[in-house]
Amino acid sequence: MTTVQHDSTAAGRGGTPAAPKASPLRRAIAAAVPVLVVLGAAACGTAAPAPEKPVEADPEKAVPEKAVPEAAPEEVAERVVSTSEDTYRALGLRRTIPKSEHSRPPGTRTVNTLYSDPCYRPGEGSLHDRPVDGAYQIRHIWALDRVPPGTVRPALDRLRDHLKNTGWRITSDAKPYDDTWEMNAVRDDATSDGGAGHHHIFWYGDRQRLEGETSAPCARAPRWKEGDGRPGEHLTAPATFPRA
């Protein structure tokens, strides 16, 4: 007959048998049960739902309420150049400036150029912003060297009086640095008649160079469609400035 032997160390105090020790496998299973219960509850949909991703604003809907007025680039360019000529004549200078930019011989640089720039929504204008489709801004720039101080100061005085008498508002007329002089004038959109809206005149005393820029408010080209390119970029300045 087979007898069962008992380990004398299995008895507890008072002779009560001790509970059998849990094996390592049993302890691992017991620790895993709560984790499985939680995972099972999440799979059944009892876990809290993830927060919804906020909806981003569509940048195309940020167009200002006031639409950019329509105007043909050729018409705007003609008005800008005409206004620039009026400003130049008010200075009392008698020299004519050829088309494009010339810098030979040294010290005789001249500029007579026309530009079409992109327009951005209000508050924008960095390199990462998108321009408004079909919108443009026309600028005319001229420059002359060899304009001495004795010529430029009376010329700017005449120009200031002329601008004030023709509906322009002088926003600056001062010397921002030594041997320089700057004048800015603006005209409200309501009185610009779709033409020029800003004048900027700058004189560099060290080079005796006088520069002028006249620009128009932004406009939108009629019948513009995607792929047409920037309106007005094909336009050029007159052969001579000012025209006869």
PyMOL commands that set and color helices and strands:
alter all, ss='L'
color gray80, all
select helices_A, chain A and resi 8-10+13-15+24-43+59-62+73-91+149-165+189-192
alter helices_A, ss='H'
color red, helices_A
select strands_A, chain A and resi 97-98+100-102+110-117+135-144+169-174+180-186+198-204+209-215+219-220+240-241
alter strands_A, ss='S'
color yellow, strands_A
deselect
rebuild
show_as cartoon
